[in-house]
Amino acid sequence: MQSGKEIAHWLQSIITCLVDDPDAVAVECVTERYGLILGVQSSPEQMGQIVGKGGKIIEALRIIAKAAAGHRRNVYVLIEE
């Protein structure tokens, strides 16, 4: 089980490989009593690359982030504009 900051850094590394402007991507981590919240921020032009067709890419990122956090922890990956 990894810490929230490690998961956020890892998620940002993956997302920067997917977009045209990697410097515009930021992932913030907030730990709440009900789970871990990872907020993904980027320019509006790149959101389509992060979300993917039909939301498939963001859904895959959510599944992998939940697996990295462990089964006893709720993880939420949110797109912030």
N, C-alpha and C positions, 0 to 999 in steps of 0.2 A: 504494500500500500504506500503510495507516494503522497507527499504533502501537496497542499493546494498551490503553492508557488511553483513547485516542480511541474505540476500538471499544466499550469498556465503557461510556463516557459515552453514546455514541450508542444502545447497546442499552438502557440504563436509561431514556433519553428515550422510546423506543418503548414499553417495557413500562409506564411510568407512565401512558401514554395508554390502556392496555388495562384497567387495574384500577380498583376503586372507591376505594382509599386509596393514592394515589401516594407518600405520605410513608413508607409501610411497605416500599417496594421499595429494594433495594440490589444493586448489581452489583460484584463484586470481580474484579480481574484478577491473574492469576499467570502469569508467563512461565517455562516449563520448557524443558529442552533439546529435548523432543519436540514442543513446541507451546505454544499459548496456551490457558489455562483461564479461562473466564468463569463465575463462580459467581453464580447469581441467588438472592437471598434475599427472602422475603416472608412475610406471615402465611399460615397454612395455609388460611384461608378464601379467599384470593385465588389460590392455586395453580391452581385449576381454570380461572381466567380466563387465566392465563399459558400453561398447557399446551394448553387448547382441546379441543374435541371430537375424540377419537381422536388427540390429540397434534399436530394440524395446525398450531397457532400456534407451538408451541415448535420444531417442525421447520422452519417457515418462517424463524423467527428464527435458527436454526442455519445455514441455507443462506445467508442474507444476511450473517451475521457472517463466514462462511468466504469469501464473495466480497469483503468489505471488507478482509480480511486478506491477500489475494493467494493465488495458486495454489501457492506454495512453502512455505506455512505451515499446519500443522495447528491447527485451532481446535475447542475443546470447550466447549459451553454446557451447564452442569450446573445442575440445580435442587437447591438446598440448603434443608433444612427447619430 
